[in-house]
Amino acid sequence: MLITDISTTECREILARNGFGRLGCARHNQPYVVPFYFAYQPDHLYGYSTPGRKIEWMRENPKVCVEVDEVSSHFVWISVILEGRFQELTDTPEFARERANAQMLLEKRMLWWQIASATGELQNLGEEAKPIFYRIQIDSITGHRALPDVIDTQYSRFIELEE
């Protein structure tokens, strides 16, 4: 397998066309990774949640990591990793415009609310599950692309012959 770096521009294109990834946060030296839907704008990801572990941990330690990938096959994939900072967009006049922007961007994504809503129901939060909009300020971004090499191509052909 050949793995190569991809440019920051390509990383941003991948974030723009995807709306699903994995969000990592940490508290007391314990990592926590969850799936999440997001909307991308240059330098930010926007997300939605209900109260829970992820929000508690990000409030305490705003340093986060996000992984987004596109997998075509075992030998062909792209992975983008970004590091950033969580900022809650509280339901206050100060963040009214940013919250409206976040909701507008997220509504363009199918099922953007699903994970947060399902988690709230699972935790029986009921009416206490007030929506939480947040953004992640992107501090750094890297990406890699994998393509098959000669050995991978021969292996794939061998497997096809056996089937």
Secondary structure, 3 states (H helix, E strand, C coil): CEEEECCHHHHHHHHHHCCEEEEEEEECCEEEEEEEECEEECCEEEEEECCCHHHHHHHHCCEEEEEEEEECCCCCEEEEEEEEEEEEECCCHHHHHHHHHHHHHHHCCCCCCHHHHHHHHHCCCHHHCCCEEEEEEEEEEEEEEEECCHHHHHHHHHHHHHC
